[in-house]
């Protein structure tokens, strides 16, 4: 697996271990002692690097091309997924997937941003950047879930809403604003989890929820580090500095009371062990559902409103 810049020492050591194992297998030479020593060194190196990541390095992990996407989690965590399409106003938006599913036998409505693994799929999915029709589709699904008393799970992974002329002509800002307003009144449990990138209004458009969580190496921010750097320093090269001041990591967001929980990832990121990440996320979602399903609708809506009113309060 190709590594990021800060992962080069890990990748080199992994390659060396693999070469020794291959040599041992082909030449019938016992190098188990050397291999064990290198594996122990690798384990220490991983802990040293991954437990001391900067905000910018976590942003890089959040964007890793092998990181699990919404459809990966649906396949790992859920059964009987039936995808639903369209906003019944303009078109289908492939940047957002949605539909009915079951998680441990419980019926839910799942909605999430979907990126692509290659250029062709990324063009189809618009790199996970939704148009207005994507947010209108998401709202339609949430209203459908409310009608059938189904909880909603929103998986957020977008650099931001699509800013093109066509999207603006069709009311991008209004579509997101309507979602923010209406999600406050959807009388069914809503859970939102940032699984990768949580960029600006594009993320918040499906992020008004009773429980908001962010994966350990994901980020949730009002603007991308590059965008912030371009505004403040007139240079995207300052993105690492912007990532630090934006306080966009899961740990920082918990401290500020913006999210409820930072969900742990496998060492090195969700892409290093997708199955384990899926199991961890499933456990968290089931825990949230158990708590939220016990609340009356009035209590649910009041707590959701109070939750967001508390954000940004100082002193």
C-alpha positions in Angstrom: 0.0 0.0 0.0 1.5 3.4 -1.0 1.9 5.6 2.0 1.5 9.3 2.6 4.7 11.4 3.1 4.7 10.9 6.9 4.2 7.2 6.4 7.3 6.6 4.4 9.4 5.1 7.3 6.5 2.7 7.9 6.1 1.7 4.3 9.9 1.1 3.9 10.0 -1.1 7.0 7.0 -3.0 5.9 8.6 -3.6 2.5 11.8 -4.8 4.1 9.9 -7.3 6.3 8.0 -8.6 3.3 11.3 -9.0 1.4 12.8 -11.0 4.3 9.7 -13.2 4.5 9.9 -13.9 0.7 13.6 -14.7 0.9 13.0 -17.1 3.8 10.2 -18.8 1.9 12.2 -19.2 -1.3 15.7 -19.9 0.1 14.6 -22.0 3.1 16.7 -19.8 5.4 15.6 -19.1 9.0 15.4 -15.4 9.5 12.6 -15.5 12.0 14.6 -13.7 14.7 15.5 -10.7 12.4 11.9 -10.6 11.1 10.5 -10.6 14.7 12.8 -7.7 15.6 11.8 -5.7 12.6 8.1 -6.3 13.3 8.5 -5.2 16.9 10.3 -2.1 15.6 7.5 -1.5 13.1 4.8 -1.7 15.8 6.6 0.9 17.9 7.1 3.1 14.8 3.4 2.9 14.0 2.4 3.9 17.5 4.9 6.7 17.6 3.7 8.2 14.2 0.0 7.6 14.3 -0.5 8.7 18.0 1.2 12.0 17.3 -0.4 13.1 14.0 -0.8 16.8 13.3 -4.2 18.2 12.2 -2.9 18.4 8.6 -1.8 14.8 8.6 -5.2 13.7 9.8 -6.8 15.7 6.9 -4.5 13.7 4.6 -5.8 10.4 6.1 -9.4 11.6 5.8 -8.8 12.0 2.1 -7.0 8.7 1.6 -8.2 7.1 -1.6 -8.5 3.7 0.0 -10.5 4.9 2.9 -14.0 3.2 3.2 -16.8 5.2 1.6 -20.6 5.2 2.4 -21.3 2.2 0.2 -18.5 0.3 1.8 -20.0 0.8 5.3 -23.5 -0.1 4.0 -22.1 -3.4 2.7 -20.2 -4.1 5.9 -22.7 -3.0 8.5 -26.2 -3.4 7.0 -28.4 -5.9 5.2 -31.3 -5.6 2.6 -30.2 -2.2 1.3 -32.7 -0.8 -1.2 -31.4 2.3 -2.9 -33.9 5.1 -3.6 -33.2 7.8 -6.2 -34.1 11.3 -7.2 -35.5 14.5 -5.7 -38.7 14.5 -7.8 -37.9 18.0 -8.9 -34.9 18.0 -11.2 -32.6 14.9 -11.3 -30.8 12.1 -9.6 -27.6 13.2 -7.8 -25.0 10.4 -7.7 -22.9 12.2 -5.1 -25.4 11.2 -2.4 -26.7 7.7 -2.0 -29.8 6.9 0.1 -32.2 4.1 0.8 -33.8 1.7 3.3 -31.6 -0.8 5.1 -31.4 -3.0 8.2 -28.8 -2.9 10.9 -29.0 -5.9 13.2 -32.6 -6.4 12.1 -33.6 -2.8 12.8 -35.0 -0.9 9.8 -33.3 2.5 9.1 -33.0 5.1 6.4 -29.3 5.6 5.4 -28.1 8.7 3.5 -24.5 9.5 2.7 -22.0 11.2 0.4 -20.3 8.8 -2.0 -16.9 9.4 -3.7 -15.2 7.3 -6.4 -12.2 5.0 -6.4 -11.0 6.1 -9.9 -11.4 9.0 -12.3 -14.4 7.5 -14.0 -16.3 6.9 -10.8 -15.3 10.2 -9.3 -16.7 12.0 -12.3 -19.9 10.0 -11.9 -20.1 10.8 -8.2 -18.8 14.4 -8.7 -16.0 13.7 -6.2 -18.6 13.5 -3.4 -19.7 17.1 -4.0 -23.5 17.2 -4.1 -25.8 19.5 -6.2 -29.0 21.0 -4.9 -30.9 18.0 -6.1 -28.7 15.8 -3.8 -29.8 17.7 -0.7 -33.4 17.8 -1.8 -33.2 14.0 -2.3 -31.7 13.7 1.2 -34.5 15.7 2.7 -37.1 13.7 0.8 -35.6 10.5 2.3 -35.6 11.9 5.8 -39.3 12.9 5.5 -40.0 9.4 4.2 -38.2 8.0 7.2 -40.3 10.2 9.5 -43.5 9.0 7.9 -42.6 5.3 8.6 -41.0 6.0 12.0 -37.6 4.9 10.9 -34.3 6.4 12.3 -31.9 8.1 9.9 -28.2 7.5 9.6 -26.3 10.1 7.7 -22.7 9.3 6.7 -20.8 12.5 5.8 -17.8 12.5 3.4 -17.5 15.6 1.2 -15.0 18.4 0.6 -18.1 20.6 0.2 -21.2 21.2 -1.8 -20.7 21.6 -5.5 -20.1 25.4 -6.2 -20.7 25.4 -10.0 -22.9 27.8 -11.9 -25.6 25.2 -12.5 -25.8 24.3 -8.8 -26.0 28.0 -7.9 -28.7 28.6 -10.6 -30.8 25.7 -9.1 -30.5 27.1 -5.5 -27.6 25.4 -3.8 -27.6 27.7 -0.8 -31.4 27.5 -0.4 -31.4 23.7 -0.6 -28.8 23.4 2.2 -30.6 26.1 4.3 -33.9 24.3 3.9 -32.3 21.1 5.1 -30.9 22.8 8.2 -34.3 24.1 9.0 -36.3 21.0 8.3 -33.9 18.6 10.0 -34.6 20.4 13.2 -38.2 19.3 12.9 -37.9 15.7 11.6 -39.6 13.7 14.4 -37.4 10.6 14.2 -33.9 9.9 15.6 -31.1 11.2 13.4 -27.5 10.1 13.7 -24.7 11.8 11.7 -21.2 10.4 11.4 -18.3 12.1 9.5 -16.5 9.2 8.0 -13.9 11.2 6.0 -14.2 14.8 4.9 -16.7 17.0 6.6 -16.5 20.2 4.5 -18.6 23.3 5.2 -22.3 23.5 4.4 -22.0 20.5 2.1 -21.4 18.4 5.2 -23.9 20.3 7.4 -26.6 19.8 4.8 -27.2 16.3 6.1 -25.6 16.9 9.6 -28.2 18.3 11.8 -28.7 15.3 14.1 -29.4 14.1 17.6 -26.0 12.4 17.8 -23.0 13.8 15.8 -19.8 11.8 15.7 -16.5 12.0 13.8 -14.1 9.2 13.1 -10.7 9.7 14.7 -8.9 10.6 11.5 -11.8 12.4 9.8 -12.3 16.2 9.9 -15.3 18.5 10.2 -14.8 22.2 9.4 -16.4 25.4 8.2 -13.9 25.5 5.3 -11.2 23.3 3.9 -7.6 24.1 5.1 -6.6 25.1 1.6 -9.6 27.5 1.3 -8.8 29.0 4.7 -5.1 29.4 3.8 -6.0 31.1 0.5 -8.2 33.6 2.3 -6.0 34.4 5.3 -2.5 33.9 3.8 -3.2 34.2 0.1 -1.5 30.9 -0.4 -2.7 27.3 -0.2 0.8 26.3 0.9 -0.3 27.5 4.4 -2.9 24.7 4.5 -1.1 22.8 7.4 -1.1 26.0 9.5 -4.8 26.5 8.7 -5.6 23.0 9.7 -4.2 23.6 13.1 -6.0 26.9 13.8 -9.4 25.6 12.4 -9.5 22.9 15.3 -11.1 20.5 12.8 -10.0 17.2 14.3 -12.4 14.9 16.1 -10.6 15.3 19.4 -10.7 19.1 19.1 -14.4 19.1 18.2 -15.3 17.0 21.2 -13.4 19.5 23.5 -15.4 22.4 22.0 -18.7 20.6 22.4 -19.5 20.6 18.7 -19.7 16.8 18.4 -20.7 14.1 20.8 -17.9 11.5 20.2 -14.7 10.8 18.4 -14.9 7.2 17.2 -11.6 5.3 17.3 -10.1 4.0 14.1 -7.7 1.1 13.6 -4.0 2.1 14.0 -3.0 3.9 10.8 -6.5 4.8 9.7 -9.8 3.2 8.6 -8.3 2.1 5.3 -5.8 -0.2 7.1 -8.6 -2.4 8.5 -11.9 -1.5 6.9 -13.7 -4.5 8.4 -12.7 -3.6 12.0 -13.7 0.0 11.3 -17.1 -1.2 10.1 -17.6 -3.2 13.3 -16.6 -0.3 15.5 -18.9 2.1 13.7 -21.8 -0.4 13.8 -21.3 -0.7 17.6 -21.5 3.1 18.0 -24.6 3.4 15.8 -26.4 0.7 17.6 -25.5 2.4 20.9 -26.9 5.7 19.7 -30.1 4.0 18.4 -30.7 2.4 21.7 -30.4 5.7 23.5 -32.5 7.7 21.0 -35.2 5.2 20.5 -36.1 5.5 24.2 -36.9 9.2 23.9 -40.4 10.6 23.1 -40.7 12.7 20.0 -41.1 15.9 22.0 -38.0 15.1 24.1 -36.0 14.2 21.0 -36.8 17.4 19.2 -36.2 19.6 22.2 -32.8 18.0 22.9 -31.8 18.4 19.3 -32.7 22.0 19.3 -30.9 22.7 22.6 -27.8 20.8 21.4 -27.3 23.1 18.5 -28.2 26.2 20.4 -25.3 25.5 22.9 -22.7 25.4 20.1 -20.5 28.6 20.2 -21.7 29.7 23.7 -18.7 31.1 25.7 -18.3 31.4 29.4 
